[in-house]
Amino acid sequence: HVIEAVRTIRTQMAEENKSIPLIGFSAAPWTLMYYMVGGSSKKNTELGVTWLEDYPEASGDLLALLTKIVVEYMDAQVLAGAHVLQVFEAMGMMIDDVNFEKHALPCLRTIAQELK
């Protein structure tokens, strides 16, 4: 639905002769994984890092897969007409600095490189 919405918005913008940027966006891989394994951000706040530490190989595989999906999703938004992109790490406060640098930051770097 998002890709079609981007196309529809761009069509409407053209019809109305509007030239403002349309921002595409996605949650970052760590945020997506956090919600997948921990659920709500208001409860079970430790589950994301606990899962990361208890299942390091599965976590790495999942983060790699989510990174690939985010790149494809955001690329599709650009192809549909998004002018700029935003990746948001909404659950960045739910991971300590060491694990962020080891697990989340490489995903963000990959996304940035792939979408240049």
N, C-alpha and C positions, 0 to 999 in steps of 0.2 A: 503494500500500500504506500510506503514512503516514496518509492521511486516514481510511482504514478503521480503522487501528490507533487513531487518536485516538478515533473513535466507540466502538470496542470497549472501550478503557480507560475512557472516561466511563461506559459502561453498567455495566462491572464495578465502578467506583467507587460508582455509585448503588446497585447491589445490595448492596455491602458497607458502605453508609452512610459512605463516606469523603468528607471535604470538604477535601482538600489540593489545591493548585493543580497543574494540568497545564500544562506548559510546551511550547509549540510553538517550533520553531526552523528556521532556514535559514542556510546560508552566505551571505555578502554577495556582491554582484556582482563585486567585484575578486577575491575568493578563487575564485569559480567560473571567472572568465576566466583567472586564473593557472593553474589546473589544466587548463583547456581548451587553452591554448597552450604551457604549460611542462611539464605532466605532474607528476612527483613534486616534493615540497618538498625532498627531500634531494639532488637533482641538477638541473642546469639551472636554478639559482636565478635567473639573470639573464634568462631567456627572457621572463618576464612583462613586465618593464619594457622590455626590448628591443623586444618586439612592440608594446607601447603606444606607444613612440617611433617605430618604423619604420612603423607603420600607424595613425596617429592617427584618421583618419576611420572606419576599420573598428573600431578600439577603442571609439570613442565610440558607434557604432551597436550594437556587441555589449554594452557596458555598459548602454546604454539598454534593450535587449531583456531582458537579465538582470534589470535592476531591475524591469521590468514583470512578469516571471515570478515573481520573489521576492515581490512584492506579492500577486499572485494566489495563489501557493502558501501564503503565510502567512495570507491572508484565508480560504482554504479550511480551514486548520487551526482558525481561530477559529470558523468556521461549524460545524465538526465537533465543537467542544467545548473547544478549548484556552483556558485562562484568561488566560495571558500569553504574550508572544512574546520570543524572543531571536534577534538576528541576530549571527552571529559572523564576524569578519574574521580568520580563521585565518592568512591569508597577508599580514596587514598589515605584518609585519616584512620582507616582500620587496618593498616599494615605498618609495621615498624620500619625504620629507615634502612636497616640492613636487608630485610626481605624485599623492600621496595626496590632498592638498587640491584639486588640479585635477580629478582623475578619480574617485577612490573616495568621497570625502566627499559630493559632490553626490548620489551614488546612495543613500547612507545617509540623507541628509536627505529625499530623495524618499520612501523607504520609510517613514520616521517620519511624514511628513505624510500619506501615503496611508492609513496604518493607524491614525491617531488615532481 
